[in-house]
Amino acid sequence: MRQGQTSLRINDQVEVIAGKDKGRVGKILRIDSGKNRAVVERINMIKKHQKPVDTTQPGQVIDREASLHISNLMLVCPECAETVRTGKKFLEDGTKVRVCKGCGATIETAKN
C-alpha cells in the first residue's frame, strides 16, 4: 500500500491483529495518512508525564492513546461482525462505496 492510501476511515470499528493489544476492538479516532498510522479508542494506552503549567497546578501523569500502524488493524464488518478485507464498488448513482469481501454488504461510516 502506498503512503497515504487506506480503506480505513474515522469512526470505523477495527480489531488489532498484531502487537500487545492483539484481539481488542475499538473505534478509530484519528488517522495520520502521511505516516500510515491510526489512533484507536482505548487501545495502545501510554502514560504521558506532564509538567505543571504554573505554580498553582501540579504536574500529572495522563493516560492517552498512542498511534498504531494501519497494517496492524483490520476492519470489523457491521453486518457479519467479523474482521474482513474490503473492496470498492460503484453504485447506480455513481458513488463509490466500500464493500465487505466476506458477506458483500456495503460499509458505511457513521457520521458525527
ZIBEL-V446742 format. One line per field, one symbol per residue. ss: DSSP state (H for helix, E for strand, - for the rest). phi: phi as a letter, one per 20 degrees, with the letter a starting at -180 (. if undefined). psi: psi as a letter, one per 20 degrees, with the letter a starting at -180 (. if undefined). A space follows every 50 residues. Layout:
ss=???
phi=???
psi=???
//
This chain:
ss=------------EEEE--------EEEEEEEE----EEEE----EEEEEE ---------EEEEEE-EEEHHHEEEE------E--EEEEE-----EEEEE -----EE-----
phi=.ffndbeecfmfecdedbofdgnedbdfebcdffdlccddfmclfcdded fffbfedffbddebedfcfffedcfdffeelcfcecccbeefeneececf fednffddefee
psi=prpipqiqrqjqpqppiqahkpiqqrppgqpnhhjlqqpppkqlprppop qpgaiiprrrppprprqqqhijqpppphgikqpqqqrqqprhjjqpqqpp igijqqopppq.
//
